[in-house]
Amino acid sequence: NLLFTTHSSSCEMGKKLALLPREEAETSVRRLSQKIVYEVALPGVQRLEDIIISRLESSIEIKAIAPDKVFFKLIPLNSPLLSYGLKDGKLVMEFKS
């Protein structure tokens, strides 16, 4: 299930995903009493519209397009996504713990 994408042209995004080099994004995680916070480093990604967040069977898949590469990350988590945002090249996602 697709959780989030607002990219204006999926065809354009598909071309970029296929042509640009791929790099696994670095992440950090904090476990709090009511939520789990993941920070995914996406240097060069400027807009939420360039990020695809998909729910897989038992994980969350992230793809993000920067000008010169595509970042990807699989997060082994099956909790509901509470909120997300992009700030200073980092995607911050909060999940229910």
Disulfide bonds with the S-S distance in Angstrom:
none
